[in-house]
């Protein structure tokens, strides 16, 4: 018998706003299965997002949800986790939401190593607001704001997150949902800040401008560029081209988790107040 999604969804909010064939649905289902596999109670879980196609996901998920302002999902999520450190907090963002207007919040959440799991849906474009190129758009990408090809180099969000201090960093893609579920589950179970980047399709805004208008074909194309971590290490730089490594790219269990150290500071403050009273 297949997985029963019905307890996790809000049927009154259906149908969803996503384009037919959008990869966000694959990712949300993988997220739900991972939460279920971890034994997360929906009443003890907060699912947070900012603005964008991806960020509409909490509206369809039946748990404590928060749809916040553009780029500020991690800020709100940090507040929730500090106020209720015993609860589960997860965030879902698009590449523009997380890496452009939310980029500064991303690096400082990595630096703090707070126990939040962030899934970044990277489709290399702004899908909802008109198809502008994003911080993860590859050079030569055609977009509404780069009709002759993007000039900027793309952020490597996994390398950025690792360098900023995230203690669990992984990458998957929409063409392998079971593997993606395992990567998200690993992030949910990790005590610290976890970042899972998901290479995804936007055939409506990206695909039709870049010779990949068919969603199934674009998903297959993305999958054809994925290389396992072990294979990636064997490739020479000139062989890597537009490929990307998938799997757990970084994990560190030695860094203190932020809410745990915050409790220590709170205890010191209480002792000082007690001594002064």
Secondary structure as GFF3:
##gff-version 3
##sequence-region A 1 277
A	DSSP	three_ten_helix	6	8	.	.	.	ID=ss1
A	DSSP	three_ten_helix	11	13	.	.	.	ID=ss2
A	DSSP	alpha_helix	24	37	.	.	.	ID=ss3
A	DSSP	three_ten_helix	42	44	.	.	.	ID=ss4
A	DSSP	beta_strand	45	49	.	.	.	ID=ss5
A	DSSP	three_ten_helix	54	60	.	.	.	ID=ss6
A	DSSP	beta_strand	64	67	.	.	.	ID=ss7
A	DSSP	alpha_helix	73	83	.	.	.	ID=ss8
A	DSSP	beta_strand	88	94	.	.	.	ID=ss9
A	DSSP	alpha_helix	95	99	.	.	.	ID=ss10
A	DSSP	alpha_helix	103	112	.	.	.	ID=ss11
A	DSSP	beta_strand	117	122	.	.	.	ID=ss12
A	DSSP	alpha_helix	157	164	.	.	.	ID=ss13
A	DSSP	beta_strand	168	173	.	.	.	ID=ss14
A	DSSP	alpha_helix	177	189	.	.	.	ID=ss15
A	DSSP	beta_strand	194	199	.	.	.	ID=ss16
A	DSSP	three_ten_helix	207	209	.	.	.	ID=ss17
A	DSSP	alpha_helix	215	224	.	.	.	ID=ss18
A	DSSP	beta_strand	226	228	.	.	.	ID=ss19
A	DSSP	alpha_helix	229	232	.	.	.	ID=ss20
A	DSSP	alpha_helix	237	240	.	.	.	ID=ss21
A	DSSP	beta_strand	244	251	.	.	.	ID=ss22
A	DSSP	alpha_helix	258	276	.	.	.	ID=ss23
###
